């Protein structure tokens, strides 16, 4: 459906989100297989970037959808893109969950409720 409608705006952030989510999944799985805690931390740190991109896309699309001269399908197109960004962000969340499981597997630590501190440990 979305591919049959004209673009609401140039797609810049959604392809970036897609690349980021894909790299996070790949690295999370690599970290799991190799039991690489540093790579797992890196995955977790990238999750914040994905969250920020989702929020930015939401704000931009909301602006388009509230414009006074919107066409009848503008809201539909905006909602579809918001949902795409939301699902890409959830993929990143799943990759982060895998990364957290690597910490448990290798270090025996539960980092679910102290993610930020754990992600920053490598930099300390």
N, CA, C and O atoms as a GROMACS GRO file, in nm:
protein
  496
    1UNK      N    1   0.081  -0.120   0.000
    1UNK     CA    2   0.000   0.000   0.000
    1UNK      C    3   0.086   0.126   0.000
    1UNK      O    4   0.062   0.218  -0.078
    2UNK      N    5   0.185   0.130   0.088
    2UNK     CA    6   0.268   0.250   0.100
    2UNK      C    7   0.348   0.276  -0.027
    2UNK      O    8   0.370   0.392  -0.063
    3UNK      N    9   0.389   0.171  -0.096
    3UNK     CA   10   0.469   0.191  -0.216
    3UNK      C   11   0.387   0.242  -0.334
    3UNK      O   12   0.444   0.277  -0.437
    4UNK      N   13   0.256   0.246  -0.322
    4UNK     CA   14   0.171   0.296  -0.429
    4UNK      C   15   0.140   0.445  -0.414
    4UNK      O   16   0.081   0.506  -0.503
    5UNK      N   17   0.179   0.502  -0.301
    5UNK     CA   18   0.153   0.643  -0.274
    5UNK      C   19   0.281   0.724  -0.294
    5UNK      O   20   0.390   0.671  -0.276
    6UNK      N   21   0.267   0.851  -0.332
    6UNK     CA   22   0.388   0.934  -0.344
    6UNK      C   23   0.450   0.956  -0.206
    6UNK      O   24   0.380   0.953  -0.104
    7UNK      N   25   0.580   0.978  -0.204
    7UNK     CA   26   0.649   1.000  -0.077
    7UNK      C   27   0.599   1.126  -0.009
    7UNK      O   28   0.576   1.228  -0.074
    8UNK      N   29   0.583   1.118   0.119
    8UNK     CA   30   0.544   1.234   0.198
    8UNK      C   31   0.661   1.331   0.209
    8UNK      O   32   0.643   1.453   0.206
    9UNK      N   33   0.779   1.275   0.222
    9UNK     CA   34   0.904   1.350   0.228
    9UNK      C   35   1.015   1.255   0.186
    9UNK      O   36   0.994   1.133   0.186
   10UNK      N   37   1.131   1.306   0.151
   10UNK     CA   38   1.240   1.215   0.115
   10UNK      C   39   1.274   1.123   0.232
   10UNK      O   40   1.280   1.166   0.348
   11UNK      N   41   1.296   0.997   0.201
   11UNK     CA   42   1.327   0.899   0.305
   11UNK      C   43   1.477   0.903   0.333
   11UNK      O   44   1.557   0.852   0.255
   12UNK      N   45   1.513   0.963   0.443
   12UNK     CA   46   1.653   0.971   0.484
   12UNK      C   47   1.673   0.893   0.613
   12UNK      O   48   1.763   0.810   0.623
   13UNK      N   49   1.590   0.922   0.711
   13UNK     CA   50   1.608   0.862   0.843
   13UNK      C   51   1.563   0.716   0.850
   13UNK      O   52   1.622   0.637   0.923
   14UNK      N   53   1.460   0.681   0.776
   14UNK     CA   54   1.412   0.541   0.783
   14UNK      C   55   1.516   0.445   0.724
   14UNK      O   56   1.541   0.341   0.784
   15UNK      N   57   1.577   0.475   0.608
   15UNK     CA   58   1.685   0.385   0.564
   15UNK      C   59   1.801   0.380   0.664
   15UNK      O   60   1.862   0.275   0.683
   16UNK      N   61   1.831   0.493   0.727
   16UNK     CA   62   1.936   0.494   0.830
   16UNK      C   63   1.896   0.404   0.947
   16UNK      O   64   1.979   0.329   0.999
   17UNK      N   65   1.771   0.412   0.988
   17UNK     CA   66   1.723   0.326   1.096
   17UNK      C   67   1.733   0.179   1.056
   17UNK      O   68   1.772   0.094   1.137
   18UNK      N   69   1.698   0.149   0.932
   18UNK     CA   70   1.704   0.012   0.884
   18UNK      C   71   1.847  -0.042   0.889
   18UNK      O   72   1.870  -0.154   0.935
   19UNK      N   73   1.941   0.037   0.840
   19UNK     CA   74   2.082  -0.005   0.843
   19UNK      C   75   2.130  -0.025   0.987
   19UNK      O   76   2.199  -0.123   1.017
   20UNK      N   77   2.093   0.067   1.074
   20UNK     CA   78   2.135   0.059   1.213
   20UNK      C   79   2.075  -0.065   1.281
   20UNK      O   80   2.145  -0.137   1.352
   21UNK      N   81   1.947  -0.088   1.260
   21UNK     CA   82   1.882  -0.205   1.320
   21UNK      C   83   1.944  -0.335   1.268
   21UNK      O   84   1.968  -0.428   1.345
   22UNK      N   85   1.970  -0.340   1.139
   22UNK     CA   86   2.032  -0.460   1.082
   22UNK      C   87   2.171  -0.485   1.142
   22UNK      O   88   2.205  -0.598   1.176
   23UNK      N   89   2.249  -0.379   1.154
   23UNK     CA   90   2.384  -0.396   1.209
   23UNK      C   91   2.378  -0.436   1.356
   23UNK      O   92   2.462  -0.512   1.404
   24UNK      N   93   2.278  -0.385   1.428
   24UNK     CA   94   2.263  -0.422   1.568
   24UNK      C   95   2.229  -0.570   1.583
   24UNK      O   96   2.284  -0.638   1.669
   25UNK      N   97   2.138  -0.618   1.500
   25UNK     CA   98   2.101  -0.760   1.506
   25UNK      C   99   2.222  -0.847   1.473
   25UNK      O  100   2.250  -0.945   1.542
   26UNK      N  101   2.292  -0.811   1.367
   26UNK     CA  102   2.410  -0.889   1.327
   26UNK      C  103   2.513  -0.891   1.439
   26UNK      O  104   2.565  -0.997   1.475
   27UNK      N  105   2.543  -0.774   1.495
   27UNK     CA  106   2.644  -0.767   1.600
   27UNK      C  107   2.598  -0.835   1.729
   27UNK      O  108   2.680  -0.895   1.800
   28UNK      N  109   2.470  -0.826   1.760
   28UNK     CA  110   2.419  -0.894   1.880
   28UNK      C  111   2.435  -1.045   1.866
   28UNK      O  112   2.475  -1.113   1.960
   29UNK      N  113   2.403  -1.096   1.749
   29UNK     CA  114   2.418  -1.240   1.727
   29UNK      C  115   2.565  -1.280   1.725
   29UNK      O  116   2.602  -1.385   1.778
   30UNK      N  117   2.650  -1.197   1.664
   30UNK     CA  118   2.794  -1.224   1.667
   30UNK      C  119   2.847  -1.223   1.810
   30UNK      O  120   2.926  -1.309   1.849
   31UNK      N  121   2.803  -1.126   1.889
   31UNK     CA  122   2.846  -1.117   2.029
   31UNK      C  123   2.802  -1.241   2.106
   31UNK      O  124   2.876  -1.293   2.189
   32UNK      N  125   2.682  -1.288   2.078
   32UNK     CA  126   2.632  -1.408   2.144
   32UNK      C  127   2.715  -1.530   2.108
   32UNK      O  128   2.756  -1.606   2.195
   33UNK      N  129   2.740  -1.548   1.980
   33UNK     CA  130   2.816  -1.665   1.934
   33UNK      C  131   2.959  -1.661   1.986
   33UNK      O  132   3.013  -1.763   2.029
   34UNK      N  133   3.021  -1.543   1.983
   34UNK     CA  134   3.161  -1.529   2.026
   34UNK      C  135   3.176  -1.502   2.176
   34UNK      O  136   3.286  -1.501   2.229
   35UNK      N  137   3.061  -1.480   2.242
   35UNK     CA  138   3.062  -1.442   2.384
   35UNK      C  139   3.147  -1.317   2.407
   35UNK      O  140   3.232  -1.311   2.496
   36UNK      N  141   3.122  -1.219   2.322
   36UNK     CA  142   3.198  -1.094   2.319
   36UNK      C  143   3.119  -0.984   2.390
   36UNK      O  144   3.028  -0.924   2.332
   37UNK      N  145   3.154  -0.959   2.514
   37UNK     CA  146   3.082  -0.861   2.596
   37UNK      C  147   3.101  -0.719   2.542
   37UNK      O  148   3.008  -0.639   2.546
   38UNK      N  149   3.220  -0.688   2.492
   38UNK     CA  150   3.243  -0.553   2.440
   38UNK      C  151   3.155  -0.524   2.318
   38UNK      O  152   3.100  -0.415   2.306
   39UNK      N  153   3.142  -0.621   2.229
   39UNK     CA  154   3.054  -0.604   2.113
   39UNK      C  155   2.909  -0.592   2.159
   39UNK      O  156   2.832  -0.514   2.102
   40UNK      N  157   2.872  -0.668   2.259
   40UNK     CA  158   2.736  -0.659   2.313
   40UNK      C  159   2.709  -0.520   2.370
   40UNK      O  160   2.602  -0.464   2.350
   41UNK      N  161   2.807  -0.464   2.440
   41UNK     CA  162   2.792  -0.327   2.493
   41UNK      C  163   2.773  -0.227   2.380
   41UNK      O  164   2.692  -0.135   2.390
   42UNK      N  165   2.848  -0.246   2.273
   42UNK     CA  166   2.837  -0.156   2.158
   42UNK      C  167   2.696  -0.159   2.100
   42UNK      O  168   2.642  -0.055   2.062
   43UNK      N  169   2.637  -0.277   2.094
   43UNK     CA  170   2.500  -0.290   2.045
   43UNK      C  171   2.406  -0.209   2.134
   43UNK      O  172   2.321  -0.135   2.084
   44UNK      N  173   2.421  -0.223   2.262
   44UNK     CA  174   2.336  -0.150   2.356
   44UNK      C  175   2.349   0.000   2.342
   44UNK      O  176   2.250   0.073   2.351
   45UNK      N  177   2.470   0.047   2.319
   45UNK     CA  178   2.491   0.191   2.304
   45UNK      C  179   2.423   0.244   2.178
   45UNK      O  180   2.374   0.357   2.177
   46UNK      N  181   2.419   0.165   2.073
   46UNK     CA  182   2.356   0.209   1.948
   46UNK      C  183   2.204   0.215   1.959
   46UNK      O  184   2.139   0.281   1.878
   47UNK      N  185   2.148   0.147   2.057
   47UNK     CA  186   2.002   0.148   2.073
   47UNK      C  187   1.951   0.289   2.098
   47UNK      O  188   1.842   0.325   2.052
   48UNK      N  189   2.026   0.367   2.169
   48UNK     CA  190   1.985   0.505   2.198
   48UNK      C  191   1.974   0.586   2.068
   48UNK      O  192   1.882   0.667   2.054
   49UNK      N  193   2.066   0.566   1.976
   49UNK     CA  194   2.061   0.637   1.848
   49UNK      C  195   1.933   0.600   1.772
   49UNK      O  196   1.869   0.686   1.711
   50UNK      N  197   1.898   0.474   1.776
   50UNK     CA  198   1.776   0.428   1.710
   50UNK      C  199   1.652   0.493   1.773
   50UNK      O  200   1.560   0.533   1.703
   51UNK      N  201   1.652   0.502   1.905
   51UNK     CA  202   1.540   0.567   1.975
   51UNK      C  203   1.528   0.714   1.934
   51UNK      O  204   1.418   0.764   1.912
   52UNK      N  205   1.641   0.781   1.924
   52UNK     CA  206   1.639   0.923   1.886
   52UNK      C  207   1.589   0.942   1.743
   52UNK      O  208   1.515   1.035   1.715
   53UNK      N  209   1.630   0.853   1.653
   53UNK     CA  210   1.582   0.861   1.515
   53UNK      C  211   1.431   0.839   1.508
   53UNK      O  212   1.362   0.910   1.436
   54UNK      N  213   1.381   0.743   1.584
   54UNK     CA  214   1.236   0.719   1.587
   54UNK      C  215   1.162   0.844   1.634
   54UNK      O  216   1.061   0.883   1.575
   55UNK      N  217   1.212   0.905   1.740
   55UNK     CA  218   1.147   1.026   1.793
   55UNK      C  219   1.151   1.140   1.692
   55UNK      O  220   1.054   1.214   1.676
   56UNK      N  221   1.264   1.154   1.624
   56UNK     CA  222   1.278   1.260   1.524
   56UNK      C  223   1.181   1.239   1.408
   56UNK      O  224   1.116   1.333   1.363
   57UNK      N  225   1.172   1.116   1.361
   57UNK     CA  226   1.080   1.084   1.251
   57UNK      C  227   0.936   1.113   1.294
   57UNK      O  228   0.859   1.170   1.217
   58UNK      N  229   0.902   1.075   1.414
   58UNK     CA  230   0.766   1.099   1.464
   58UNK      C  231   0.734   1.248   1.462
   58UNK      O  232   0.628   1.289   1.414
   59UNK      N  233   0.826   1.329   1.515
   59UNK     CA  234   0.802   1.474   1.520
   59UNK      C  235   0.790   1.533   1.379
   59UNK      O  236   0.701   1.614   1.353
   60UNK      N  237   0.878   1.493   1.289
   60UNK     CA  238   0.874   1.545   1.152
   60UNK      C  239   0.744   1.508   1.082
   60UNK      O  240   0.681   1.592   1.018
   61UNK      N  241   0.706   1.383   1.095
   61UNK     CA  242   0.585   1.338   1.026
   61UNK      C  243   0.460   1.401   1.087
   61UNK      O  244   0.364   1.430   1.015
   62UNK      N  245   0.461   1.420   1.215
   62UNK     CA  246   0.348   1.487   1.279
   62UNK      C  247   0.332   1.629   1.224
   62UNK      O  248   0.220   1.676   1.204
   63UNK      N  249   0.443   1.695   1.200
   63UNK     CA  250   0.440   1.830   1.142
   63UNK      C  251   0.375   1.826   1.004
   63UNK      O  252   0.291   1.910   0.972
   64UNK      N  253   0.414   1.729   0.921
   64UNK     CA  254   0.354   1.715   0.789
   64UNK      C  255   0.204   1.686   0.800
   64UNK      O  256   0.124   1.740   0.724
   65UNK      N  257   0.168   1.602   0.895
   65UNK     CA  258   0.029   1.560   0.908
   65UNK      C  259  -0.060   1.672   0.962
   65UNK      O  260  -0.182   1.670   0.941
   66UNK      N  261  -0.001   1.770   1.031
   66UNK     CA  262  -0.078   1.883   1.084
   66UNK      C  263  -0.079   2.003   0.991
   66UNK      O  264  -0.142   2.104   1.020
   67UNK      N  265  -0.010   1.992   0.879
   67UNK     CA  266  -0.004   2.106   0.786
   67UNK      C  267  -0.145   2.140   0.737
   67UNK      O  268  -0.226   2.050   0.714
   68UNK      N  269  -0.173   2.269   0.720
   68UNK     CA  270  -0.309   2.309   0.681
   68UNK      C  271  -0.349   2.262   0.541
   68UNK      O  272  -0.468   2.248   0.513
   69UNK      N  273  -0.254   2.239   0.455
   69UNK     CA  274  -0.289   2.204   0.316
   69UNK      C  275  -0.262   2.056   0.287
   69UNK      O  276  -0.214   2.022   0.178
   70UNK      N  277  -0.293   1.970   0.381
   70UNK     CA  278  -0.266   1.828   0.359
   70UNK      C  279  -0.370   1.767   0.267
   70UNK      O  280  -0.487   1.808   0.264
   71UNK      N  281  -0.325   1.669   0.191
   71UNK     CA  282  -0.417   1.595   0.106
   71UNK      C  283  -0.484   1.484   0.185
   71UNK      O  284  -0.447   1.460   0.300
   72UNK      N  285  -0.580   1.418   0.126
   72UNK     CA  286  -0.655   1.316   0.200
   72UNK      C  287  -0.572   1.195   0.240
   72UNK      O  288  -0.606   1.125   0.336
   73UNK      N  289  -0.464   1.169   0.169
   73UNK     CA  290  -0.385   1.050   0.204
   73UNK      C  291  -0.258   1.084   0.283
   73UNK      O  292  -0.179   0.996   0.312
   74UNK      N  293  -0.239   1.211   0.317
   74UNK     CA  294  -0.119   1.250   0.390
   74UNK      C  295  -0.112   1.184   0.527
   74UNK      O  296  -0.006   1.138   0.569
   75UNK      N  297  -0.223   1.180   0.596
   75UNK     CA  298  -0.223   1.119   0.729
   75UNK      C  299  -0.195   0.969   0.718
   75UNK      O  300  -0.120   0.915   0.799
   76UNK      N  301  -0.255   0.903   0.621
   76UNK     CA  302  -0.227   0.760   0.601
   76UNK      C  303  -0.079   0.736   0.577
   76UNK      O  304  -0.019   0.647   0.638
   77UNK      N  305  -0.020   0.815   0.488
   77UNK     CA  306   0.123   0.797   0.457
   77UNK      C  307   0.208   0.824   0.581
   77UNK      O  308   0.306   0.753   0.607
   78UNK      N  309   0.172   0.927   0.656
   78UNK     CA  310   0.247   0.958   0.778
   78UNK      C  311   0.239   0.847   0.880
   78UNK      O  312   0.339   0.811   0.942
   79UNK      N  313   0.120   0.793   0.898
   79UNK     CA  314   0.102   0.685   0.996
   79UNK      C  315   0.181   0.562   0.954
   79UNK      O  316   0.244   0.497   1.038
   80UNK      N  317   0.178   0.528   0.826
   80UNK     CA  318   0.254   0.412   0.779
   80UNK      C  319   0.403   0.429   0.810
   80UNK      O  320   0.469   0.336   0.857
   81UNK      N  321   0.456   0.548   0.784
   81UNK     CA  322   0.598   0.570   0.809
   81UNK      C  323   0.630   0.572   0.958
   81UNK      O  324   0.736   0.524   0.999
   82UNK      N  325   0.540   0.624   1.038
   82UNK     CA  326   0.560   0.620   1.184
   82UNK      C  327   0.564   0.475   1.231
   82UNK      O  328   0.646   0.440   1.316
   83UNK      N  329   0.476   0.393   1.177
   83UNK     CA  330   0.475   0.252   1.217
   83UNK      C  331   0.602   0.180   1.172
   83UNK      O  332   0.656   0.097   1.245
   84UNK      N  333   0.651   0.213   1.053
   84UNK     CA  334   0.777   0.154   1.007
   84UNK      C  335   0.889   0.190   1.104
   84UNK      O  336   0.967   0.103   1.143
   85UNK      N  337   0.896   0.317   1.142
   85UNK     CA  338   1.003   0.359   1.233
   85UNK      C  339   0.987   0.292   1.370
   85UNK      O  340   1.086   0.256   1.433
   86UNK      N  341   0.865   0.276   1.413
   86UNK     CA  342   0.840   0.210   1.542
   86UNK      C  343   0.887   0.064   1.538
   86UNK      O  344   0.948   0.015   1.633
   87UNK      N  345   0.857  -0.004   1.430
   87UNK     CA  346   0.896  -0.145   1.420
   87UNK      C  347   1.047  -0.160   1.406
   87UNK      O  348   1.105  -0.254   1.462
   88UNK      N  349   1.112  -0.070   1.335
   88UNK     CA  350   1.258  -0.075   1.326
   88UNK      C  351   1.321  -0.052   1.464
   88UNK      O  352   1.420  -0.115   1.499
   89UNK      N  353   1.262   0.039   1.539
   89UNK     CA  354   1.313   0.064   1.674
   89UNK      C  355   1.295  -0.059   1.763
   89UNK      O  356   1.382  -0.089   1.845
   90UNK      N  357   1.185  -0.130   1.747
   90UNK     CA  358   1.161  -0.252   1.825
   90UNK      C  359   1.262  -0.361   1.787
   90UNK      O  360   1.304  -0.438   1.873
   91UNK      N  361   1.300  -0.367   1.660
   91UNK     CA  362   1.404  -0.462   1.620
   91UNK      C  363   1.532  -0.432   1.696
   91UNK      O  364   1.601  -0.522   1.744
   92UNK      N  365   1.565  -0.303   1.706
   92UNK     CA  366   1.683  -0.263   1.782
   92UNK      C  367   1.670  -0.301   1.929
   92UNK      O  368   1.768  -0.342   1.991
   93UNK      N  369   1.550  -0.288   1.985
   93UNK     CA  370   1.528  -0.329   2.124
   93UNK      C  371   1.554  -0.479   2.142
   93UNK      O  372   1.613  -0.521   2.241
   94UNK      N  373   1.510  -0.557   2.046
   94UNK     CA  374   1.533  -0.702   2.054
   94UNK      C  375   1.683  -0.733   2.045
   94UNK      O  376   1.732  -0.821   2.116
   95UNK      N  377   1.754  -0.660   1.960
   95UNK     CA  378   1.899  -0.679   1.951
   95UNK      C  379   1.965  -0.643   2.084
   95UNK      O  380   2.057  -0.711   2.129
   96UNK      N  381   1.918  -0.536   2.147
   96UNK     CA  382   1.972  -0.497   2.278
   96UNK      C  383   1.944  -0.604   2.383
   96UNK      O  384   2.028  -0.630   2.469
   97UNK      N  385   1.827  -0.666   2.375
   97UNK     CA  386   1.795  -0.774   2.470
   97UNK      C  387   1.890  -0.891   2.452
   97UNK      O  388   1.933  -0.952   2.550
   98UNK      N  389   1.924  -0.922   2.328
   98UNK     CA  390   2.022  -1.029   2.304
   98UNK      C  391   2.156  -0.989   2.364
   98UNK      O  392   2.223  -1.071   2.427
   99UNK      N  393   2.194  -0.863   2.346
   99UNK     CA  394   2.321  -0.814   2.401
   99UNK      C  395   2.321  -0.825   2.554
   99UNK      O  396   2.422  -0.863   2.613
  100UNK      N  397   2.210  -0.793   2.616
  100UNK     CA  398   2.201  -0.807   2.762
  100UNK      C  399   2.216  -0.952   2.804
  100UNK      O  400   2.276  -0.982   2.908
  101UNK      N  401   2.164  -1.042   2.724
  101UNK     CA  402   2.178  -1.184   2.756
  101UNK      C  403   2.323  -1.230   2.743
  101UNK      O  404   2.365  -1.324   2.812
  102UNK      N  405   2.399  -1.166   2.656
  102UNK     CA  406   2.542  -1.197   2.645
  102UNK      C  407   2.611  -1.162   2.777
  102UNK      O  408   2.696  -1.238   2.825
  103UNK      N  409   2.575  -1.049   2.836
  103UNK     CA  410   2.633  -1.010   2.964
  103UNK      C  411   2.603  -1.116   3.070
  103UNK      O  412   2.689  -1.150   3.152
  104UNK      N  413   2.482  -1.166   3.069
  104UNK     CA  414   2.446  -1.269   3.166
  104UNK      C  415   2.522  -1.398   3.138
  104UNK      O  416   2.572  -1.463   3.230
  105UNK      N  417   2.529  -1.435   3.012
  105UNK     CA  418   2.595  -1.559   2.973
  105UNK      C  419   2.744  -1.557   3.009
  105UNK      O  420   2.797  -1.656   3.061
  106UNK      N  421   2.810  -1.445   2.982
  106UNK     CA  422   2.955  -1.438   3.000
  106UNK      C  423   2.993  -1.396   3.142
  106UNK      O  424   3.083  -1.455   3.202
  107UNK      N  425   2.924  -1.295   3.195
  107UNK     CA  426   2.964  -1.239   3.324
  107UNK      C  427   2.873  -1.279   3.439
  107UNK      O  428   2.904  -1.254   3.555
  108UNK      N  429   2.760  -1.341   3.406
  108UNK     CA  430   2.665  -1.378   3.511
  108UNK      C  431   2.596  -1.257   3.571
  108UNK      O  432   2.548  -1.262   3.684
  109UNK      N  433   2.589  -1.148   3.495
  109UNK     CA  434   2.529  -1.024   3.544
  109UNK      C  435   2.395  -0.999   3.477
  109UNK      O  436   2.379  -1.022   3.357
  110UNK      N  437   2.301  -0.954   3.555
  110UNK     CA  438   2.172  -0.911   3.501
  110UNK      C  439   2.181  -0.760   3.485
  110UNK      O  440   2.188  -0.687   3.584
  111UNK      N  441   2.180  -0.714   3.362
  111UNK     CA  442   2.200  -0.570   3.336
  111UNK      C  443   2.072  -0.503   3.287
  111UNK      O  444   2.075  -0.385   3.252
  112UNK      N  445   1.964  -0.575   3.285
  112UNK     CA  446   1.839  -0.523   3.229
  112UNK      C  447   1.797  -0.390   3.291
  112UNK      O  448   1.748  -0.302   3.220
  113UNK      N  449   1.816  -0.372   3.421
  113UNK     CA  450   1.770  -0.250   3.487
  113UNK      C  451   1.883  -0.151   3.513
  113UNK      O  452   1.863  -0.050   3.581
  114UNK      N  453   1.999  -0.179   3.460
  114UNK     CA  454   2.112  -0.087   3.474
  114UNK      C  455   2.189  -0.080   3.344
  114UNK      O  456   2.312  -0.080   3.342
  115UNK      N  457   2.115  -0.074   3.234
  115UNK     CA  458   2.174  -0.078   3.101
  115UNK      C  459   2.277   0.032   3.079
  115UNK      O  460   2.389   0.005   3.036
  116UNK      N  461   2.238   0.155   3.107
  116UNK     CA  462   2.327   0.267   3.077
  116UNK      C  463   2.461   0.253   3.147
  116UNK      O  464   2.566   0.279   3.088
  117UNK      N  465   2.458   0.213   3.273
  117UNK     CA  466   2.583   0.195   3.347
  117UNK      C  467   2.668   0.085   3.284
  117UNK      O  468   2.790   0.099   3.272
  118UNK      N  469   2.603  -0.024   3.245
  118UNK     CA  470   2.676  -0.136   3.186
  118UNK      C  471   2.735  -0.098   3.051
  118UNK      O  472   2.849  -0.133   3.021
  119UNK      N  473   2.657  -0.024   2.969
  119UNK     CA  474   2.706   0.016   2.838
  119UNK      C  475   2.828   0.105   2.849
  119UNK      O  476   2.918   0.100   2.765
  120UNK      N  477   2.832   0.187   2.953
  120UNK     CA  478   2.941   0.284   2.968
  120UNK      C  479   3.066   0.223   3.030
  120UNK      O  480   3.171   0.287   3.028
  121UNK      N  481   3.058   0.105   3.087
  121UNK     CA  482   3.173   0.045   3.156
  121UNK      C  483   3.294   0.032   3.066
  121UNK      O  484   3.407   0.050   3.112
  122UNK      N  485   3.274   0.001   2.940
  122UNK     CA  486   3.386  -0.017   2.848
  122UNK      C  487   3.466   0.113   2.834
  122UNK      O  488   3.588   0.110   2.819
  123UNK      N  489   3.395   0.226   2.839
  123UNK     CA  490   3.460   0.355   2.820
  123UNK      C  491   3.536   0.401   2.944
  123UNK      O  492   3.620   0.490   2.935
  124UNK      N  493   3.506   0.341   3.059
  124UNK     CA  494   3.570   0.384   3.184
  124UNK      C  495   3.710   0.331   3.198
  124UNK      O  496   3.777   0.358   3.297
   0.00000   0.00000   0.00000
